[in-house]
Amino acid sequence: MLGPFGKPLLGGLRLLLPVLLLVAVTRADSVPPGDYSDVGRVVRTTHGSIELFGGNVYSLRLTEELQSVLAPHLGEVVRVDYTRGKWESGMLDDPCGAPITRIRAVKTLAKDLETLPVRITVRVAKPQFTVAEPVQVEVVMVNRTDHPVTLGIGLGDCHLFRDYHLELTLIAPGPEPAMPEGPSKPGAALVAGEPPPPPAVPMTGVARVLELPAGGTHRVTVVSDYMARPGRYQVIYAVPGPDEWNYQSPPVEVEVAEPKDEAAELAALRVWLTRAAPEQRVPIAERMIALGDDSGVAEVVRLMDHPRFYGPASIYRFLWKYGGEKVEKRLLERLGRARIHDQALAIVEEIQLSPRAVPLIESLLADRRETGRSSSGWCERPRIADIVAAWLAGYTQDVRFPKNGTVEERDAAVARVLAVLKEDPKHFSVLR
């Protein structure tokens, strides 16, 4: 018997839709202690916390004491000057960097979004979409000043949020929002009986500067490049303006309905397999396999010919696992064309998923073709054999590889790794 959507039988769809973060969420130690300033709208979440919402990936992580400083400004657009201090035991964890220890000043820029110099509104084509449909949004930007305003638009400006936390960016990064082989996107007006004057411009992932004239209006249509998982969302459009201004629309509610059963889920996955942005097609194809349909393998193989193929490790992981011998041959050919260490390593470090992993690794340990040094490289001209041996040695305690040795030293290290592999492949934990 089929379980409800999101429970074990159908839960895979909830896991296969990673958020494309166009503003990188940095490591916890990346933003050091110091004085900083951010602009955003003061909002209250459904859990009661007060946050400074900038319209993008994350909000400032504030203690209850610091939230109380922002509470009198609820609904306002403000500039907050704050200090990040050294982390100490018991402090609030901050995914962006050193913890915020003090708010130095709060300056009100606008009492609400309606009084901003540029007003942005969004309207969804309908209040509910199926998982097979792209979320469609019309965005209207109006310059209410008597002078031109410069806006930076085009890179993932339209997002789906849950309680002001980013769930999905609707537009893939440029130069094209999706691969051209997929079905064309709807181009009809999104609001029945109200054609936009001037015509709406289809939104792509190409960054550009928009000069909005005094009193001018600019309209864009947004048609999602990504399959959204079921649930209720806030649609918000946000763009940067001059002098650190952040213009954002008031949130509009939209729902993506749950499919009624696995058959409906699979039908939706088949629609998105050739329509979604390339980086989402891999988890879509993997979920299809889990539901008994392996037709997505051919689509992922086709991605190898796309110029943006070098990228997510998930592609190589999928191809080694499901591609078969013909695809493995193509992966090995691509490995031989790798120009730098990182490109070669991205292919190699998923090879253990192949049913023929051990003989493949043995053949690569004899490959003396050279690549170039990159950020993670440890010698000037690392060979494929060096890269494979060093990767494999990282999964055992007693086999070492020289961080930067002569050719003779590296040959000896490769030979040691090969000898251990032949004696007992499971000596390396990655092959167990």
Stockholm file with secondary structure:
# STOCKHOLM 1.0

chainA/1-432         MLGPFGKPLLGGLRLLLPVLLLVAVTRADSVPPGDYSDVGRVVRTTHGSIELFGGNVYSLRLTEELQSVLAPHLGEVVRVDYTRGKWESGMLDDPCGAPITRIRAVKTLAKDLETLPVRITVRVAKPQFTVAEPVQVEVVMVNRTDHPVTLGIGLGDCHLFRDYHLELTLIAPGPEPAMPEGPSKPGAALVAGEPPPPPAVPMTGVARVLELPAGGTHRVTVVSDYMARPGRYQVIYAVPGPDEWNYQSPPVEVEVAEPKDEAAELAALRVWLTRAAPEQRVPIAERMIALGDDSGVAEVVRLMDHPRFYGPASIYRFLWKYGGEKVEKRLLERLGRARIHDQALAIVEEIQLSPRAVPLIESLLADRRETGRSSSGWCERPRIADIVAAWLAGYTQDVRFPKNGTVEERDAAVARVLAVLKEDPKHFSVLR
#=GR chainA/1-432 SS CCCCTTSTTTTHHHHSCCCCCSSCCCCTTSBCSEEEEEEEEEEECTTSCEEEECSSSCCCCCCHHHHHHHGGGTTCEEEEEEEECCCCTTCCCCTTBSCEEEEEEEEEEESSGGGSSEEEEEEESSSEECTTSCCEEEEEEEECSSSCEEEEECSSCEEEEETTEEEEESSCCSSCSSCTTSCCCCCSCSSTTCCCSSCCEECCSCCEEEEECTTCEEEEEEECSSCCCSEEEEEEEEEECGGGCEEECCCEEEEECCCSSHHHHHHHHHHHHTTSCHHHHHHHHHHHHHTTCCTHHHHHHHGGGSTTCSCCHHHHHHHHHHSHHHHHHHHHHHHHTCCBHHHHHHHHTTGGGSTTHHHHHHHHTTCCCBCBCCTTCCSSSCBHHHHHHHHHHTTCSSCCCCSSCCHHHHHHHHHHHHHHHHHCGGGSGGGC
#=GC SS_cons         CCCCTTSTTTTHHHHSCCCCCSSCCCCTTSBCSEEEEEEEEEEECTTSCEEEECSSSCCCCCCHHHHHHHGGGTTCEEEEEEEECCCCTTCCCCTTBSCEEEEEEEEEEESSGGGSSEEEEEEESSSEECTTSCCEEEEEEEECSSSCEEEEECSSCEEEEETTEEEEESSCCSSCSSCTTSCCCCCSCSSTTCCCSSCCEECCSCCEEEEECTTCEEEEEEECSSCCCSEEEEEEEEEECGGGCEEECCCEEEEECCCSSHHHHHHHHHHHHTTSCHHHHHHHHHHHHHTTCCTHHHHHHHGGGSTTCSCCHHHHHHHHHHSHHHHHHHHHHHHHTCCBHHHHHHHHTTGGGSTTHHHHHHHHTTCCCBCBCCTTCCSSSCBHHHHHHHHHHTTCSSCCCCSSCCHHHHHHHHHHHHHHHHHCGGGSGGGC
//
